[in-house]
Amino acid sequence: MVCNKRNTNNYNFKLYGQTLEIVKLFVYLGATFTSSGSFKLAIARNLNKATRAYYSLLRDFNHYSGTKPKVLKKLFESMVVPILLYGCEVWAIYGWRKQTTECIKQHLFTERHNFEKLQAKMCKAALGLSRFTTGTTAKAEMGTYPLFGKIIQQTMSY
């Protein structure tokens, strides 16, 4: 049972006669729930797992081993993006509920979020570009769209 830490002493939940333990963190079906109700930890865990999957992918398929950029893009979109966006239908709505439309649009068209940075890193690696090349340039050359667009699409279709 997840509950706010300041009120944990006031609650006592029972199931089939046994008292349930109140915890600060709970992982259910790969999604992380915290006592504060925030999904920041869930997003950070998704990013961590996706980054590890990306580097595992990059170890075998990269610009230097002769992998074509189109192939690396397809592998990234099919193996890394699902890990990165797992549960976005829930945490995107929760995270954006207090944001204005202009703020969401600003997030959509910037590279500041770590999701977008990981995608830009993939584009640069696929094309063999320097890490100092702008992410927007690399994404445009690869023909990729921002991941925030995919997050919005998945959230709206949910």
N, C-alpha and C positions, 0 to 999 in steps of 0.2 A: 504494500500500500504506500503510495507517495502522498506526502502531506507537507505543508509548510512547517519549517523547523521551529518557528516560534510558538506554534500551537500543538506540538506533538504530544504534550502531556495531557491535553484535554480530550484526546480521542482514544477510544478503545474499540477496535473492530474485531468481531468474532465471525468465524466461518466453521460450521459444523462443530461448534463448541470449543474451538481452539482460537486463542488470541493471535491476530495477525501482527507481525512485526512491522513497524513503521521505519522506512528507510529513506535515505536522501537521494539515492540513485537506483534506477531499475531499468534493465534492458529487456525489452519484449519484442520478439520478432525482428531483432536487429536495430530497433529504434530505442534511443535512450531517453528515458523520462526522468526528470529531476523534481525535487521537492518544491522548487521555485516555480515550476511550470514553464521554464524557458527551454527552448530547443537549441540554444547555442552549443551545448556540449554534443548534441546529436549531429549538428552540422559539422563541428570540428572533428568528430570521429569519422564521419563520412569522408571528409576531406583527407584525413590521415590515411584511411584505407585506400582511397582512390589514388593518392600520391604513391603509395607503395605498389599498387597495381600498375600504375603508369611506369615507374622505374623498372619494374619486372618486365613489362612489355618492351620498354626501350632497350633493355639489355640485349634482347635477341633481334629486335627489329629497329634499325636506326638508319640514318642517312649514310653512315660510313660502311654499313654492311650491304648497301645497295637496295634497301627497301624503298620503293617508290612512295612519294608523299601521299598519294591517293590511298594506298594500302594502309599506311600508318594512320591516316585520318579515320578510315573505316574501322580499323582495330580499336582505336581510341574511343570512337563513338559506340562501339558495341561491347567493349570490355571495361572501360573506365567510367564513362558517363553514367551508366546505370548505378554504379556504386556511389558515385558522387551525388546523384540526385535522388537517392533512395528516400522515400517518404516526403519528397518536396511538396506533395499535394497538401500535407498537413502543416509542416513547419514554415512554408512560404506564407501561407495565409496568416498564421500566428505572428510571424515576424513583421509582416507588412500591415497588420490591422490598424496600426497607429500612424502609418505613413501617408503622406499626401500623394496624389497621382504624379505630381512633378518630381517628388523625391524618388518614386519608383522608376520613372523615366530616366532620371539621372543615373541611377544604379544600372539600368539597362544599357546605357551607352558609355559606360566607363569601364576601365580595366582594373579598378581598385580592389574588387572583390577577389578573394583567393581562388574561387572557381574559375574566374576569367583568366587569372594569372597562370593557372595550370594548363588551361586550354591554349593560351598564347605560347607557353613553354613547349607544348607539343608541336605547335605549328613551326616554331623556330627550329626545333630539333629535326623535324621532318624535312625542312628545306635547307638545313645546314647553315642557318643564319647565326650571326653573333647574338649573344644574350643582350647586347645593348640595342638591338633593333627593336623598334616599338612593336608591341603586341598587336596593335590595330593593323599595322602593315603586314605582319605575318599572317594574321587571320584573313585579311582581304586577299592575299596571294593564294591562300589555301581554299578560299571560298567557304569559310565557316561562319556561322552566325553565333552571336553571344549566347552563352548558356542560360542567361536570364530569360531570353525569349522562350527557350525550351521549358524552363521552370513555369513561366506564365501559361504556356500552352498546356502543359500537363495539369496545372492547377485548375484551369478553366474547364478542361475536359473531364475532370474528376467531378 
